[in-house]
Amino acid sequence: MQKQCPECGAKIVGRIDKKFCSDSCRNAHNNSINKDSRNLIRNTNNRLRKNYRILEALNPEQKTKTSRARLIEKGFDFNYITSIYTTKAGTVYYFVYDQGYLPLENDYYALVKREL
């Protein structure tokens, strides 16, 4: 009894527990199964990565101040963060990994880097 590759239909030669005829068929099959969820994850990670790079570039001294307009001009998306930190005084910091920002008055933000 010959087994057939579920991706391309070719005859499978080799070990009896082998499921695909080649690595490329195995990869293609698994990629097609995981495609929908991976696109969402990939897009979210790309957005977080871009936000991180922007905060890192604007905050070389570990603590600085910038305007909302400058963040938006660079392509920052305020919808993508990794965590929120609230101090005992009630001040709310938004973080993208270890780079964070604190909303101030007049559309300004304090940029900070959290020490890990």
C-alpha positions in Angstrom: 0.0 0.0 0.0 1.6 3.3 -1.2 0.9 6.5 0.7 0.3 9.8 -1.2 1.5 13.2 -0.2 -1.5 15.3 1.0 -0.1 18.4 -0.6 0.8 17.3 -4.2 -0.4 13.7 -4.4 3.0 12.2 -5.2 4.0 8.8 -4.0 5.8 8.9 -0.7 9.1 7.0 -0.6 11.1 6.4 2.6 10.2 5.9 6.3 6.8 4.3 7.0 5.7 7.2 9.2 6.6 9.9 6.6 3.6 12.1 5.8 4.9 14.3 2.9 7.0 13.6 -0.1 9.4 16.5 0.6 10.1 19.4 3.0 8.7 21.9 0.6 5.3 20.0 0.5 5.3 19.8 4.3 6.0 23.5 4.6 3.5 24.5 2.0 0.8 22.3 3.7 1.5 23.8 7.1 1.6 27.3 5.8 -1.7 27.0 4.1 -3.3 25.6 7.4 -1.9 28.5 9.5 -2.3 31.3 7.0 -5.3 33.2 8.5 -4.0 33.4 12.1 -0.4 34.1 11.1 -1.4 37.2 9.0 -3.0 38.8 12.0 0.0 38.0 14.2 2.5 39.1 11.6 0.7 42.4 11.1 0.4 43.0 14.8 4.1 42.2 15.4 5.2 44.5 12.5 3.1 47.3 14.0 4.6 46.8 17.5 8.1 46.6 16.0 7.6 49.9 14.1 6.2 51.6 17.2 9.2 50.4 19.2 11.7 51.7 16.6 10.0 55.1 16.6 10.1 55.4 20.4 13.7 54.2 20.5 14.8 56.7 17.9 13.1 59.7 19.5 14.3 58.7 23.0 18.1 58.2 22.8 18.7 59.7 26.3 16.2 57.2 28.0 13.9 60.1 29.0 12.7 63.0 26.7 9.6 64.9 25.6 8.0 65.0 22.1 4.8 66.1 20.5 1.9 63.9 19.3 2.3 65.4 15.8 5.9 64.2 15.7 5.0 60.7 16.7 2.2 60.5 14.1 4.5 62.0 11.4 6.9 59.1 12.1 4.1 56.6 11.7 3.4 55.8 15.3 0.1 54.0 15.9 -1.3 54.6 19.4 -3.5 51.5 19.1 -0.6 49.1 19.5 1.1 48.7 22.9 2.3 45.8 24.9 1.5 46.9 28.5 0.1 49.7 30.7 1.7 50.7 33.9 -0.2 52.7 36.5 1.9 54.4 39.3 0.7 54.6 42.9 -0.2 58.3 42.2 -2.5 57.1 39.3 -0.2 58.2 36.4 -0.7 55.9 33.4 2.3 55.0 31.2 1.9 53.0 28.0 4.7 50.7 26.9 5.9 49.0 23.8 8.2 46.4 25.4 10.6 48.6 27.4 9.9 51.9 25.6 7.1 53.9 27.0 5.2 57.2 26.9 3.2 59.3 29.2 0.5 61.6 27.8 1.1 65.2 29.0 -0.8 68.5 28.5 -1.1 70.2 25.0 -0.6 66.9 23.0 2.9 66.3 24.3 4.3 63.0 25.6 7.1 62.1 27.9 9.1 59.3 26.5 10.8 56.9 29.0 12.7 53.7 28.9 11.9 51.1 31.6 14.9 49.5 33.3 14.6 45.8 33.2 
